[in-house]
Amino acid sequence: MKRFMIFIILLLINTNVFALDNLVLKGIVREIHDNYIILDIDRGLCKGKRKIYYSEDDYVYNAVKTQNLIDKSISVMVDSNTCKKEMKVINNLKRNTGE
């Protein structure tokens, strides 16, 4: 029994653990296109202009099409855990309140 417990402990120690994280980015919308926006991020690790894709299936499609978001600050959650030049919206695109 003791050997079995040691085997289980060693197995658990050597097991790789993977975590999936998503980034929440805050920036100013510079351009709106048919299926993406250009977001200018001036704080945090992902500084610079990023191309953020969205689709008609995303509920954000209506917000982008009906609201004047140019030069507005928004927050987006993207399907990446690293900074890339192009990313896809997950399920959050809203104008920040309190400004």
Secondary structure as GFF3:
##gff-version 3
##sequence-region A 1 99
A	DSSP	alpha_helix	2	13	.	.	.	ID=ss1
A	DSSP	beta_strand	23	32	.	.	.	ID=ss2
A	DSSP	beta_strand	36	41	.	.	.	ID=ss3
A	DSSP	beta_strand	48	53	.	.	.	ID=ss4
A	DSSP	alpha_helix	60	66	.	.	.	ID=ss5
A	DSSP	beta_strand	73	78	.	.	.	ID=ss6
A	DSSP	beta_strand	86	95	.	.	.	ID=ss7
###
